Amino acid sequence: MRFALAFFLLFAMQASAQQQTPPQRVASLNMCLDPLLLQLLPPERLVSLTYLSGQSQLSAISDQLGVLVDEQGLLLNHGLAEELVPLAPDLILAGDFGAVDAVLLLRELGFRVEKLSLPQGLADIASHLRQLGELVGEPARADAMAGDLERRLMQLDYRDLPEAQRPRALWYAPNGFVTGQFTLEVELMQRAGYRNLAAEQGLQGFVQLDLEALLAMAPEVLIVEAGYVESFSLAREYLRHPALSRNSRRVELPAALSVCAAPQVADALAALIAAREQRP
């Protein structure tokens, strides 16, 4: 009886120690988690990030990843289980929707896979950072990052700016889409001291507008993401249209901000405020 009890206690202590040991081989199946992991963990604890983060049109960390791939052999995965199995990760991170088949198969094979829901608004980003920090064993570092973000967001708030000082603006995306109510983009515009013309007209979410409708709104400012400007799309062609470029000033923000806000949201907000304050 005593031997069985001692064995059980030893097993429990070993299991507890394993749970307290931070994961040393972390892989990501979600490009929005990649830049946060680069801030939270040293490169030697990362075995794989997503190939999308290596594309400059979509990612602000593509240059950094290029160095890690060349110098440390970091694998950029395409969301396939067979890419990660040989790496023997002790933690695999995924989002709610991407790489669904890989997540199921990896879990069946006994790998630890944790899903994180991406933040839907500014208020969610700090808690998202802290949750990620707990999973990778870096709660103190994540808490410091989240606290810094919360302080910056408190300082960067111009929602009370008088309407006469708020430029009429549209957040413009490829294929003629603008963003209206109930989006992170409209929240950023309001905090930065802009009027969102799409939201004022009752448009919700992402709405496609033709060039004539866009011109009829007469935006003073068009907010675009840098990657969209570089890629071939209607967004780039519209931005070159004489009627639009003559009457609207363009403000460019980091690539893929609307896809992955958490890593760069405070910098983007500061850039929006600076652009507004420099208006002619």
N, C-alpha and C positions, 0 to 999 in steps of 0.2 A: 504494500500500500504506500509506504513512504517512498519507495523507489519510483512508483508511478507518479506520485505527486511531485517529486523532484524533477522527473523528466518533463512533466507538463509545465512546471514553472520555468525550466530552462528553455523549452520550446517557445513559451510566451515571451520570454526576455529576448530571444533571438529575433522573433517576429517583430517585436516592438523596435528593436535596434535597426532592423531593415527598413521599417517604415520611417524612422527618424533620419536615416541616411539620405542626403539629397541625391537625386538622380544624377548620374555622371555621364550618361549617354542619351542625350535628348534629341528627338527628331520632331519635325513639324510638317504637318500636311495642310497648313493654312498660311497663306502669304501675309495675312494681317497680324499673325503672331510672330512672324520672322523678325521684324525690326525690334520688337519688344524683347525677344529672346537675346538678340545681339547686345542689348543694353543691360540685361539682367545677368547673363552668363558669360564666362570667358570662352573663347573659341574652342578650346580643347574639350569642353563639355557638350558641344554641338556636333552631331554626326550627320545631320541632313536637314536642309531647309527646302523650300519649294522653288522650282525653276522660274515661276512667275516673278519672284523677288529679284531674279537676275536680269530682268528686262527693264531697261531704263525708262520706257514709256509708261510703265506701271508702278515702278518702285523707286524710292529715294535711296535705297541701299544697294543698288546694283553694282556700283563700283567697289564697295566694301566686300560684297560677296565674291566678286571677281578675284580679289586678292586672296580670300580664304580658299577658294577653289584651287587656285594656282599654287599657293604656298603650303596649304594644310590638307589638300585633298578633300575638302568638304563636298559632299554629294548634293546636287540639286535634284530633288525627286519630282516625278510627274504624277504623284498621287497613287502609286502602285505598291501593293504589299510586297511584291517580289524585290523591289528596290531596297526596302527597309529591313527585311528579314536577315540578310547577311551581315548587317551592321550591328545586330543584337542590341538595339536601344533598350534602356530600362524605363523610358517614358516616351510616349508618342502623343503629341498634341494635335487636336483637330478642331474644326469648327462644327457648326450644327448641320451643314448641308454638303460640304465638299467631301470628296473621296469616300463616299458612303460604302462602297464595296470593299475598299481597302480596310476601312475601320472594322467592318464585320469580320473579315478574314483574319486580321491581325489579332483581334480579341479571341477568336476561335483557336488561334495558335498559341494563346497564352500570354501575349504581350499586354502590357499595361497601356491602355489608350484612354486619354481623358479629353472630353469635349468641353469647349468653352463657347458660350454664346457671345457674339460680338456686341459691343455697346450700341444702343440705338440713339442715344443722345449724349450731350455733354455731361449730364449728371451721372451717367453709367460708366464713364471711362475710368475714373479713379478706382471704383470697386472692381472693375475688370482687371486693372493692373495688380491690385492686391490679391485677387484670386489666382492669377497666373504666378505671382511670386510665391504663394503657398505651395502650388503644385511643383515648382522647380526647386523648392528648398531655399528660396532667397526672399523671405518675407520682409526683412528689414530694408533691403535694397528697394524692393517694390513699394513698400510703404513710403520711403523717402521720395521715390519718383512720383507716386500718387499725390503726396502732400505738396510737392513742388508744383505739380500741375494744378491742383486746387487753388493754391495761392495765386498763380499766374492768371487763372480764369477769373478770380475775384477782382483782380486789378484791371483786366481787359473786358470791361463791361460798359457799353455806351447805349444801353437800351433807353435811357432817359434823355437822350439827345433830342433837342427840338426838331420837329419835322422839317423845318426850313433848312436845316443843316444836314439832312439825311439824303444822300444821292439816290435817285431812282436807278435801280439795278436789277439785273437778271443773272442767275447762275446758269451758265450755258454749257451743255454737254453735246457729245457727238450726235449726229442725225437729227439735229434741231430740237433736242430735249431741253426744257427748262425745269427748274425745281420749284415747287410751290409749298403749300402748307404741309406740316407734319413730317418734315425732313430735317436732318442735321444741318443741311445747307442753309435753310431759312433761319435756323437757330443761330448759326454763325453770323449771318448777315445782320440779324437784329442786334446781336451783341456788339458787332463792329460799327453800328450806326448807319446801316443802309436800309432803304425801303426795298422790299422784294415785290416787284410789280406783279409777278405771277400769283403770289399769295394774296395780294390786294384784290385781284380779280377772281378770287375764290378757287383758283386751281390748286389741286392737291397732289402730292407726290411728284412723279416725273411725267411731264406732259410734253408731247411733241407739237411744235409750232412751225409753220412754214415761214419763209423769210418775210413775207408781207405782214403777217401777224406780229412778227418780232419787231419790224420797223414801226408798226402802228403803236406799239407800246412806248416807243421813243426812250429806251433806256440811256441814261447818262453813262452807265458803267456796265460792261459785260465781264463777268467773273468766269474764268476758264481754268482748267487744270493743265499744267505744262505738257504732260504726256499727250493730251488730246490735240494740242497745237502742233506737236511734232509729227504725229501720225497722219496718214492720209484719211480724211473723213470729211463729211459735210460741215463739221464744226470748223475745220480749217478753211474750207472753201467759203463758207459764209463770212468768216472773220475777214476775209480778203475783199468782200464785196464793197465797192466804193460807197454805196449808200449807208452801209452799216459802220464802216470804219471812219467815215467822215463825222458822224454824229455821236459815236459811242467810244468811250475810252476803255481799253482792255486792261484788266488786272489778271495776272497769271499767278496761280498758286501751285504748291508742290504736286507732283504726279499722284494720281489715284487717291486723292484726299477723300472723295466720296465713297471709295471702296474700303479704305482702311484709315479711319480718322485718328485712332488713339496715338500713334507714334508722333504725329506732327500737328495736332489740332491747335495747340497753343501758338506755335510758330505761324500757322496759317491765319489765325485770328489776329495776331500782331501785324502780319503783312497786310491784311484787309484794312485794319485801322490806319496804318501808315499810308496806304494808297488813298484812303478817304481824306486824310488830313493834307495830302499833297494835291488835292483836286485844284484845277486852275480857277 
